Amino acid sequence: MLTNIEISLICRHCTAKKQLIKLQASFTTYVLSDPNNVLDANTAFVSLTLFNLLRIPLNILPMLIVFLVQCQVSVQRINKFMNAGELVRHPNSS
């Protein structure tokens, strides 16, 4: 059975691999998209900096989408409740 430390290390390793694959795919696409595109040190380091700046917002994006959908559902439920008619109490009920 895996311990919490081992699971944490595996998750970190998988996250690092995903980031490396994204960078490799981006650089490959850049180089292969046009014969004039050359991957030099300046382009590579600027790209790495931009990827690092965008890493956290892109990781938060799926959670944001879920929260927006939940908010929309909540607003629809509140709207339905607020626009519902009044309940009428029968005189025979206590």
N, CA, C and O atoms as a MOPAC input file, in Angstrom:
PM7 MOZYME 1SCF
protein

 N      0.84300 1    -1.17700 1     0.00000 1
 C      0.00000 1     0.00000 1     0.00000 1
 C      0.89100 1     1.24300 1     0.00000 1
 O      1.91300 1     1.29400 1     0.68400 1
 N      0.48500 1     2.22800 1    -0.77100 1
 C      1.26600 1     3.45700 1    -0.87500 1
 C      0.98800 1     4.38500 1     0.29800 1
 O     -0.14900 1     4.50800 1     0.75300 1
 N      2.02300 1     5.02400 1     0.77100 1
 C      1.85300 1     6.00500 1     1.83700 1
 C      1.51100 1     7.35700 1     1.22700 1
 O      1.60200 1     7.55000 1     0.01400 1
 N      1.11900 1     8.28000 1     2.08000 1
 C      0.77700 1     9.62300 1     1.59700 1
 C      1.97600 1    10.30300 1     0.95500 1
 O      1.82000 1    11.03800 1    -0.02100 1
 N      3.15000 1    10.07400 1     1.48000 1
 C      4.36400 1    10.68700 1     0.92100 1
 C      4.62700 1    10.14500 1    -0.47800 1
 O      4.97400 1    10.90600 1    -1.38100 1
 N      4.46600 1     8.83500 1    -0.66600 1
 C      4.68400 1     8.24600 1    -1.98100 1
 C      3.65700 1     8.75200 1    -2.98900 1
 O      4.00000 1     9.04600 1    -4.13400 1
 N      2.41500 1     8.85200 1    -2.56900 1
 C      1.36800 1     9.36400 1    -3.45200 1
 C      1.67000 1    10.80600 1    -3.83300 1
 O      1.50400 1    11.18900 1    -4.99100 1
 N      2.10900 1    11.60500 1    -2.87400 1
 C      2.46100 1    12.99700 1    -3.14100 1
 C      3.60300 1    13.09200 1    -4.15300 1
 O      3.56600 1    13.92200 1    -5.06200 1
 N      4.60200 1    12.25100 1    -3.99300 1
 C      5.72800 1    12.25800 1    -4.92500 1
 C      5.29400 1    11.83500 1    -6.33200 1
 O      5.75700 1    12.40200 1    -7.32200 1
 N      4.41800 1    10.85200 1    -6.41800 1
 C      3.91800 1    10.41300 1    -7.72400 1
 C      3.13100 1    11.53500 1    -8.39100 1
 O      3.28300 1    11.76300 1    -9.59100 1
 N      2.29500 1    12.23800 1    -7.63400 1
 C      1.51200 1    13.34800 1    -8.19100 1
 C      2.41900 1    14.46400 1    -8.69800 1
 O      2.18300 1    15.02200 1    -9.77000 1
 N      3.45800 1    14.79000 1    -7.92400 1
 C      4.39500 1    15.82400 1    -8.35500 1
 C      5.11300 1    15.40800 1    -9.63400 1
 O      5.30800 1    16.22000 1   -10.53900 1
 N      5.50000 1    14.14800 1    -9.70000 1
 C      6.19600 1    13.64200 1   -10.87700 1
 C      5.28800 1    13.71500 1   -12.10500 1
 O      5.72400 1    14.12300 1   -13.18200 1
 N      4.02300 1    13.31600 1   -11.94000 1
 C      3.07400 1    13.36700 1   -13.06100 1
 C      2.83100 1    14.80100 1   -13.51200 1
 O      2.73500 1    15.06600 1   -14.71100 1
 N      2.73200 1    15.72200 1   -12.56700 1
 C      2.53200 1    17.13200 1   -12.91000 1
 C      3.73300 1    17.67600 1   -13.67100 1
 O      3.56600 1    18.40800 1   -14.64600 1
 N      4.92400 1    17.33200 1   -13.24300 1
 C      6.12800 1    17.78500 1   -13.94000 1
 C      6.18300 1    17.20500 1   -15.34200 1
 O      6.56600 1    17.90100 1   -16.28200 1
 N      5.80800 1    15.94400 1   -15.49900 1
 C      5.80400 1    15.31900 1   -16.83200 1
 C      4.79800 1    15.99700 1   -17.74400 1
 O      5.08000 1    16.22400 1   -18.92100 1
 N      3.61800 1    16.32400 1   -17.20800 1
 C      2.60900 1    16.99800 1   -18.02400 1
 C      3.11300 1    18.35200 1   -18.50300 1
 O      2.91000 1    18.71700 1   -19.66100 1
 N      3.76500 1    19.09300 1   -17.62500 1
 C      4.29600 1    20.40000 1   -18.01000 1
 C      5.37700 1    20.25600 1   -19.07200 1
 O      5.43900 1    21.05600 1   -20.00500 1
 N      6.22200 1    19.25000 1   -18.94100 1
 C      7.27500 1    19.01300 1   -19.92000 1
 C      6.68100 1    18.64400 1   -21.27400 1
 O      7.16100 1    19.11000 1   -22.30800 1
 N      5.65500 1    17.82200 1   -21.27800 1
 C      5.00700 1    17.43700 1   -22.53300 1
 C      4.35800 1    18.64400 1   -23.19300 1
 O      4.42300 1    18.79200 1   -24.41300 1
 N      3.72600 1    19.51600 1   -22.39500 1
 C      3.11800 1    20.73100 1   -22.95000 1
 C      4.16800 1    21.62200 1   -23.59700 1
 O      3.95400 1    22.15100 1   -24.68800 1
 N      5.31100 1    21.78800 1   -22.92000 1
 C      6.37800 1    22.61400 1   -23.47500 1
 C      6.93200 1    22.01400 1   -24.76500 1
 O      7.14100 1    22.72700 1   -25.74600 1
 N      7.16500 1    20.71500 1   -24.76000 1
 C      7.68800 1    20.06100 1   -25.95500 1
 C      6.70500 1    20.18600 1   -27.11700 1
 O      7.11700 1    20.44200 1   -28.24800 1
 N      5.42500 1    20.00900 1   -26.85300 1
 C      4.42000 1    20.13600 1   -27.90100 1
 C      4.36700 1    21.56200 1   -28.44100 1
 O      4.24600 1    21.76800 1   -29.64800 1
 N      4.45500 1    22.53600 1   -27.55500 1
 C      4.41900 1    23.93400 1   -27.98800 1
 C      5.63700 1    24.29900 1   -28.82700 1
 O      5.51100 1    24.93100 1   -29.87600 1
 N      6.81600 1    23.89900 1   -28.35900 1
 C      8.03200 1    24.20600 1   -29.10800 1
 C      8.04500 1    23.47500 1   -30.45000 1
 O      8.46500 1    24.04500 1   -31.45700 1
 N      7.59600 1    22.24100 1   -30.47400 1
 C      7.54300 1    21.48300 1   -31.72800 1
 C      6.57800 1    22.13100 1   -32.70700 1
 O      6.88300 1    22.25900 1   -33.89300 1
 N      5.42100 1    22.53800 1   -32.21700 1
 C      4.44700 1    23.20900 1   -33.08300 1
 C      5.00700 1    24.50800 1   -33.62600 1
 O      4.81300 1    24.82600 1   -34.79900 1
 N      5.69800 1    25.25900 1   -32.78700 1
 C      6.30200 1    26.52400 1   -33.21800 1
 C      7.31900 1    26.29300 1   -34.32500 1
 O      7.32100 1    27.00700 1   -35.32800 1
 N      8.17200 1    25.31400 1   -34.15200 1
 C      9.24600 1    25.06600 1   -35.13300 1
 C      8.68000 1    24.49400 1   -36.42900 1
 O      9.12300 1    24.87100 1   -37.51400 1
 N      7.71200 1    23.59000 1   -36.33100 1
 C      7.19100 1    22.92800 1   -37.52800 1
 C      6.13200 1    23.72800 1   -38.26900 1
 O      5.81900 1    23.41600 1   -39.41800 1
 N      5.57300 1    24.75300 1   -37.63500 1
 C      4.50600 1    25.52000 1   -38.28100 1
 C      5.00600 1    26.40500 1   -39.41500 1
 O      4.25600 1    26.69100 1   -40.34800 1
 N      6.24700 1    26.83900 1   -39.34900 1
 C      6.79500 1    27.72000 1   -40.38700 1
 C      8.29500 1    27.46900 1   -40.49000 1
 O      8.97100 1    27.38800 1   -39.46400 1
 N      8.82600 1    27.34500 1   -41.69100 1
 C     10.26600 1    27.11500 1   -41.82900 1
 C     11.11900 1    28.27100 1   -41.30000 1
 O     12.29200 1    28.07700 1   -40.98000 1
 N     10.54300 1    29.46200 1   -41.20800 1
 C     11.29200 1    30.61600 1   -40.71500 1
 C     11.38100 1    30.65700 1   -39.18900 1
 O     12.18000 1    31.41000 1   -38.63200 1
 N     10.57000 1    29.85700 1   -38.52200 1
 C     10.59800 1    29.83200 1   -37.05600 1
 C     11.78300 1    29.00100 1   -36.57400 1
 O     11.87700 1    27.80500 1   -36.84700 1
 N     12.66700 1    29.64900 1   -35.86400 1
 C     13.83300 1    28.97200 1   -35.30600 1
 C     13.76400 1    29.12300 1   -33.79300 1
 O     13.54300 1    30.21800 1   -33.27700 1
 N     13.95400 1    28.02700 1   -33.09600 1
 C     13.88900 1    28.04600 1   -31.63700 1
 C     15.27100 1    28.38100 1   -31.08700 1
 O     16.12500 1    27.50800 1   -30.93300 1
 N     15.47000 1    29.65200 1   -30.79800 1
 C     16.74300 1    30.06900 1   -30.20600 1
 C     16.54600 1    30.26900 1   -28.69900 1
 O     15.44000 1    30.10600 1   -28.18400 1
 N     17.60400 1    30.61500 1   -28.01600 1
 C     17.55100 1    30.75000 1   -26.55700 1
 C     16.58100 1    31.84700 1   -26.12700 1
 O     15.85200 1    31.68100 1   -25.14900 1
 N     16.56700 1    32.95600 1   -26.84700 1
 C     15.68900 1    34.07300 1   -26.49200 1
 C     14.22600 1    33.63200 1   -26.55000 1
 O     13.46400 1    33.86800 1   -25.61200 1
 N     13.84300 1    32.99800 1   -27.64300 1
 C     12.46000 1    32.54600 1   -27.80100 1
 C     12.10700 1    31.49500 1   -26.75300 1
 O     11.01400 1    31.52300 1   -26.18700 1
 N     13.01800 1    30.58100 1   -26.49600 1
 C     12.74800 1    29.50800 1   -25.53800 1
 C     12.55400 1    30.05500 1   -24.12100 1
 O     11.61600 1    29.66200 1   -23.42700 1
 N     13.43600 1    30.95900 1   -23.69300 1
 C     13.33400 1    31.45700 1   -22.31900 1
 C     12.13300 1    32.37800 1   -22.13300 1
 O     11.51100 1    32.37200 1   -21.07100 1
 N     11.80300 1    33.16100 1   -23.14400 1
 C     10.59500 1    33.99500 1   -23.05500 1
 C      9.36900 1    33.09700 1   -22.98200 1
 O      8.45300 1    33.35900 1   -22.20300 1
 N      9.34500 1    32.04400 1   -23.78400 1
 C      8.21200 1    31.10900 1   -23.75600 1
 C      8.10000 1    30.42000 1   -22.40200 1
 O      6.99800 1    30.27200 1   -21.87400 1
 N      9.22200 1    30.00000 1   -21.83700 1
 C      9.19400 1    29.37200 1   -20.51400 1
 C      8.65000 1    30.32000 1   -19.45500 1
 O      7.88100 1    29.91400 1   -18.58400 1
 N      9.05000 1    31.57800 1   -19.53400 1
 C      8.56100 1    32.57300 1   -18.58800 1
 C      7.05400 1    32.75700 1   -18.72400 1
 O      6.34200 1    32.82300 1   -17.72100 1
 N      6.56800 1    32.83900 1   -19.95600 1
 C      5.12700 1    33.00700 1   -20.17100 1
 C      4.34800 1    31.77700 1   -19.70900 1
 O      3.27400 1    31.90700 1   -19.12100 1
 N      4.88300 1    30.59200 1   -19.97000 1
 C      4.21700 1    29.38100 1   -19.48700 1
 C      4.15900 1    29.36000 1   -17.96600 1
 O      3.14700 1    28.95300 1   -17.39600 1
 N      5.21100 1    29.78500 1   -17.30800 1
 C      5.20500 1    29.82500 1   -15.84600 1
 C      4.20400 1    30.84000 1   -15.31700 1
 O      3.56300 1    30.60700 1   -14.29300 1
 N      4.06700 1    31.96800 1   -16.01100 1
 C      3.07800 1    32.96700 1   -15.58600 1
 C      1.64900 1    32.46000 1   -15.77300 1
 O      0.76400 1    32.79700 1   -14.98700 1
 N      1.42300 1    31.65800 1   -16.80200 1
 C      0.07400 1    31.18200 1   -17.10100 1
 C     -0.27400 1    29.87400 1   -16.38500 1
 O     -1.42700 1    29.44500 1   -16.42800 1
 N      0.67800 1    29.24400 1   -15.74100 1
 C      0.45600 1    27.92900 1   -15.14100 1
 C     -0.65400 1    27.95800 1   -14.09700 1
 O     -1.56700 1    27.13500 1   -14.15300 1
 N     -0.59800 1    28.87700 1   -13.15700 1
 C     -1.59500 1    28.91200 1   -12.08300 1
 C     -2.98600 1    29.28500 1   -12.60800 1
 O     -3.95700 1    28.61300 1   -12.26200 1
 N     -3.11600 1    30.33500 1   -13.43100 1
 C     -4.46200 1    30.61800 1   -13.95800 1
 C     -5.04600 1    29.46000 1   -14.77300 1
 O     -6.25000 1    29.21200 1   -14.70500 1
 N     -4.22700 1    28.75900 1   -15.53000 1
 C     -4.74100 1    27.63700 1   -16.31100 1
 C     -5.10400 1    26.44900 1   -15.42900 1
 O     -5.98600 1    25.66900 1   -15.78600 1
 N     -4.44400 1    26.29600 1   -14.28700 1
 C     -4.81400 1    25.23600 1   -13.35800 1
 C     -6.10300 1    25.56800 1   -12.61900 1
 O     -6.83800 1    24.66600 1   -12.21800 1
 N     -6.38100 1    26.84200 1   -12.43800 1
 C     -7.59100 1    27.27100 1   -11.73600 1
 C     -8.80900 1    27.28300 1   -12.66500 1
 O     -9.94400 1    27.22400 1   -12.19200 1
 N     -8.58700 1    27.35800 1   -13.96000 1
 C     -9.67700 1    27.48300 1   -14.92600 1
 C    -10.73200 1    26.37900 1   -14.80400 1
 O    -11.91800 1    26.70800 1   -14.80000 1
 N    -10.38100 1    25.09900 1   -14.70500 1
 C    -11.44400 1    24.08600 1   -14.56800 1
 C    -12.30500 1    24.27700 1   -13.32300 1
 O    -13.52000 1    24.08700 1   -13.37400 1
 N    -11.68100 1    24.65400 1   -12.20300 1
 C    -12.46000 1    24.91700 1   -10.98200 1
 C    -13.38500 1    26.10900 1   -11.18500 1
 O    -14.52300 1    26.10200 1   -10.71700 1
 N    -12.90000 1    27.12700 1   -11.87700 1
 C    -13.71300 1    28.31200 1   -12.13200 1
 C    -14.94000 1    27.95900 1   -12.96500 1
 O    -16.03400 1    28.45900 1   -12.70500 1
 N    -14.76400 1    27.11100 1   -13.95400 1
 C    -15.89200 1    26.70000 1   -14.79100 1
 C    -16.92900 1    25.96000 1   -13.94700 1
 O    -18.12800 1    26.20100 1   -14.08800 1
 N    -16.47600 1    25.06300 1   -13.07400 1
 C    -17.39900 1    24.33200 1   -12.20300 1
 C    -18.14300 1    25.30000 1   -11.28600 1
 O    -19.35400 1    25.17300 1   -11.10900 1
 N    -17.43800 1    26.25600 1   -10.70600 1
 C    -18.08300 1    27.22800 1    -9.81700 1
 C    -19.09700 1    28.08800 1   -10.57100 1
 O    -20.15600 1    28.40300 1   -10.02900 1
 N    -18.79300 1    28.46900 1   -11.80400 1
 C    -19.73800 1    29.26700 1   -12.58500 1
 C    -20.99700 1    28.47800 1   -12.92300 1
 O    -22.09700 1    29.03000 1   -12.89500 1
 N    -20.85200 1    27.20300 1   -13.24000 1
 C    -22.02000 1    26.37200 1   -13.51400 1
 C    -22.85500 1    26.21000 1   -12.25200 1
 O    -24.08200 1    26.29300 1   -12.31100 1
 N    -22.20200 1    25.97700 1   -11.09700 1
 C    -22.93400 1    25.87100 1    -9.84100 1
 C    -23.65600 1    27.17600 1    -9.50900 1
 O    -24.78200 1    27.15900 1    -9.01200 1
 N    -23.01500 1    28.28600 1    -9.78100 1
 C    -23.63100 1    29.59800 1    -9.53000 1
 C    -24.85800 1    29.79100 1   -10.41700 1
 O    -25.88800 1    30.28600 1    -9.96100 1
 N    -24.74500 1    29.40100 1   -11.67900 1
 C    -25.88000 1    29.53600 1   -12.59200 1
 C    -27.05700 1    28.67800 1   -12.12900 1
 O    -28.20100 1    29.13300 1   -12.16000 1
 N    -26.79300 1    27.45600 1   -11.70300 1
 C    -27.85300 1    26.58000 1   -11.20400 1
 C    -28.48600 1    27.18400 1    -9.95100 1
 O    -29.70700 1    27.15300 1    -9.80100 1
 N    -27.67200 1    27.72700 1    -9.06000 1
 C    -28.19600 1    28.33700 1    -7.83400 1
 C    -29.07200 1    29.53900 1    -8.14300 1
 O    -30.13900 1    29.70400 1    -7.55100 1
 N    -28.63300 1    30.36600 1    -9.05400 1
 C    -29.42400 1    31.54500 1    -9.42400 1
 C    -30.75000 1    31.12200 1   -10.05400 1
 O    -31.78300 1    31.73600 1    -9.78900 1
 N    -30.73000 1    30.09300 1   -10.87400 1
 C    -31.98000 1    29.61200 1   -11.47000 1
 C    -32.93200 1    29.09200 1   -10.39700 1
 O    -34.13400 1    29.35000 1   -10.46200 1
 N    -32.41100 1    28.36400 1    -9.41300 1
 C    -33.26200 1    27.84300 1    -8.33800 1
 C    -33.83700 1    28.96500 1    -7.48200 1
 O    -35.01200 1    28.93800 1    -7.11900 1
 N    -33.00700 1    29.94400 1    -7.16400 1
 C    -33.48500 1    31.09300 1    -6.37100 1
 C    -34.53100 1    31.86200 1    -7.15700 1
 O    -35.54700 1    32.27600 1    -6.59900 1
 N    -34.29500 1    32.05500 1    -8.43600 1
 C    -35.24900 1    32.76800 1    -9.28500 1
 C    -36.58200 1    32.03400 1    -9.34400 1
 O    -37.64100 1    32.65400 1    -9.25400 1
 N    -36.52700 1    30.70700 1    -9.49500 1
 C    -37.75600 1    29.91500 1    -9.53200 1
 C    -38.49900 1    30.02400 1    -8.20300 1
 O    -39.72400 1    30.14400 1    -8.18600 1
 N    -37.76800 1    29.98400 1    -7.09200 1
 C    -38.38700 1    30.09000 1    -5.77000 1
 C    -39.00900 1    31.47000 1    -5.55800 1
 O    -40.13100 1    31.58500 1    -5.06300 1
 N    -38.27500 1    32.51200 1    -5.93600 1
 C    -38.77400 1    33.87300 1    -5.70200 1
 C    -39.96800 1    34.21000 1    -6.59500 1
 O    -40.81900 1    35.01200 1    -6.21000 1
 N    -40.04000 1    33.62000 1    -7.75600 1
 C    -41.15100 1    33.89900 1    -8.67700 1
 C    -42.32100 1    32.93800 1    -8.50500 1
 O    -43.32700 1    33.05900 1    -9.20500 1
 N    -42.20400 1    31.99700 1    -7.59300 1
 C    -43.29200 1    31.04900 1    -7.34800 1
 C    -44.44600 1    31.75900 1    -6.65200 1
 O    -44.25800 1    32.75500 1    -5.95300 1
 N    -45.61800 1    31.23200 1    -6.85600 1
 C    -46.80000 1    31.83200 1    -6.24300 1
 C    -46.84900 1    31.56800 1    -4.74500 1
 O    -46.16400 1    30.68600 1    -4.22700 1
 N    -47.68400 1    32.36000 1    -4.06000 1
 C    -47.85800 1    32.20400 1    -2.61800 1
 C    -48.67700 1    30.95500 1    -2.32900 1
 O    -49.58200 1    30.61000 1    -3.08900 1
 N    -48.36300 1    30.28500 1    -1.24200 1
 C    -49.16400 1    29.14700 1    -0.81700 1
 C    -50.35600 1    29.65600 1    -0.03400 1
 O    -50.24100 1    30.55000 1     0.80400 1
 N    -51.50200 1    29.06600 1    -0.32500 1
 C    -52.73500 1    29.45400 1     0.34200 1
 C    -53.04200 1    28.41800 1     1.40900 1
 O    -53.09800 1    27.22100 1     1.12700 1
 N    -53.24100 1    28.88400 1     2.63800 1
 C    -53.55800 1    27.99300 1     3.74200 1
 C    -55.06400 1    27.79200 1     3.77900 1
 O    -55.82900 1    28.75600 1     3.74700 1
 N    -55.48800 1    26.52300 1     3.84900 1
 C    -56.91300 1    26.20800 1     3.93400 1
 C    -57.41600 1    26.47900 1     5.35000 1
 O    -56.68600 1    26.26200 1     6.31700 1
 N    -58.64400 1    26.94500 1     5.48000 1
 C    -59.15500 1    27.26700 1     6.80800 1
 C    -59.28800 1    26.03300 1     7.73200 1
 O    -59.23100 1    26.17400 1     8.95300 1
 N    -59.46200 1    24.83800 1     7.16100 1
 C    -59.61600 1    23.64000 1     7.99600 1
 C    -58.30400 1    23.11700 1     8.54200 1
 O    -58.30500 1    22.31500 1     9.47600 1
 N    -57.18100 1    23.55100 1     7.98200 1
 C    -55.88100 1    23.04500 1     8.44900 1
 C    -55.44900 1    23.82800 1     9.67600 1
 O    -55.77300 1    25.00600 1     9.82000 1
 N    -54.72200 1    23.16900 1    10.54900 1
 C    -54.31700 1    23.82400 1    11.77900 1
 C    -53.01000 1    24.53200 1    11.65400 1
 O    -52.53900 1    25.13400 1    12.62000 1

